[in-house]
Amino acid sequence: MSKFRSHVQCMKQSDLFRDNAENCLQLAESAEGQPAYNRYSRMAEAWTALAREQDWLDGEVPPMTIRRPKPSSHVL
């Protein structure tokens, strides 16, 4: 059990989230029926979004810049 804990402690939180997303995708592939497939697919998307957010929180991804359109120079 101590080997597992040390392995988990060394992994970044975002990598754990990505592992969860991968597990959900595998469950989706083996799901019986569309509702279960949809559920696991949505869970995978949510874990992936959490991983991206965690990367941002950890400072590994710069914040997105919002580009605003320049005001037009012509007046009607």
Secondary structure as UniProt FT lines:
FT   HELIX           2..10
FT   HELIX           13..29
FT   HELIX           34..57
FT   TURN            58..59
//
